[in-house]
Amino acid sequence: ARFLARGGPHETVEGADRARNVVIEFAALAAAQACYHSPEYQRAAAIRRQFANAEMVLVEGLGD
């Protein structure tokens, strides 16, 4: 996976605003799904949920 954005300046022009935005690129939707559902990530997510609210969407890209 590759981080495309991790926080930084942003402008919300429509919808709800978040103080921090993260965009991660995976090779394929299946890779993102496998990462999210992995036992390793679920352990980390359980800790994150104690301290932060999040919305997460896995989206298939356009391809090359």
PyMOL commands that set and color helices and strands:
alter all, ss='L'
color gray80, all
select helices_A, chain A and resi 29-37+39-49
alter helices_A, ss='H'
color red, helices_A
select strands_A, chain A and resi 2-6+22-25
alter strands_A, ss='S'
color yellow, strands_A
deselect
rebuild
show_as cartoon
